[in-house]
Amino acid sequence: MSDSMDDRVAVMIAHDSAIARALSSSVTTIARAWDTSAVRRWSEPVPRAFSTLTTADRLRYGLVAVGAAVVTRLILLFL
């Protein structure tokens, strides 16, 4: 590899290392924030509600959601 390519690779590695260090130093703060977040509390009932559905129900509701998204996209496309 040329020197400029080596320099670019070194810069990318240093950048990725800086991101990894920043994330690792923030892990406890992120975990504590998730434990106390309202989003987590609001989302707790969701798995319980969907766990009672059969596979056929999940497939049907998923297809309805995808169909609604496609129809909405088409309507917005033509307006």
C-alpha positions in Angstrom: 0.0 0.0 0.0 1.1 3.5 -0.5 2.0 5.9 2.3 -1.2 7.9 1.8 -3.3 4.7 2.0 -1.5 3.7 5.2 -2.2 7.1 6.7 -5.9 6.9 5.8 -6.1 3.4 7.4 -4.3 4.7 10.5 -6.7 7.6 10.8 -9.8 5.3 10.4 -8.5 3.0 13.1 -7.8 5.9 15.4 -11.3 7.3 14.8 -12.9 3.9 15.5 -10.8 3.5 18.6 -11.9 6.9 19.9 -15.6 5.9 19.3 -15.1 2.6 21.1 -13.4 4.3 24.1 -16.2 6.9 24.3 -18.9 4.2 24.2 -17.1 2.0 26.8 -16.8 4.9 29.2 -20.5 5.7 28.8 -21.9 2.2 29.2 -22.9 2.5 32.8 -24.6 5.8 32.2 -26.4 4.4 29.2 -27.5 1.3 31.2 -28.7 3.4 34.1 -30.6 5.7 31.8 -32.3 2.7 30.1 -33.3 1.2 33.5 -35.1 4.4 34.5 -36.5 5.4 31.1 -40.1 5.9 30.4 -39.8 4.2 27.1 -38.7 1.0 28.8 -41.6 1.1 31.2 -44.1 1.8 28.4 -42.7 -1.0 26.2 -42.9 -3.7 28.9 -46.5 -4.7 28.2 -45.9 -5.1 24.5 -44.1 -8.5 24.5 -46.8 -9.9 26.9 -49.5 -8.7 24.6 -48.0 -10.3 21.5 -46.9 -13.5 23.2 -50.5 -14.7 23.3 -50.9 -14.4 19.5 -50.5 -17.4 17.3 -48.0 -17.4 14.4 -50.9 -17.0 12.0 -52.2 -14.0 13.8 -48.7 -12.4 13.9 -48.3 -13.0 10.2 -51.8 -11.6 9.4 -51.2 -8.4 11.5 -47.7 -8.0 10.0 -49.1 -8.2 6.5 -51.9 -5.7 7.4 -49.3 -3.3 8.7 -47.1 -3.6 5.6 -50.1 -3.3 3.4 -51.2 -0.1 5.2 -47.6 1.3 4.9 -47.5 0.6 1.1 -51.0 2.1 0.5 -50.0 5.2 2.5 -46.8 5.5 0.6 -48.6 5.2 -2.7 -51.2 7.8 -1.7 -48.5 10.2 -0.6 -46.6 9.5 -3.9 -49.6 10.4 -6.0 -50.6 13.5 -4.1 
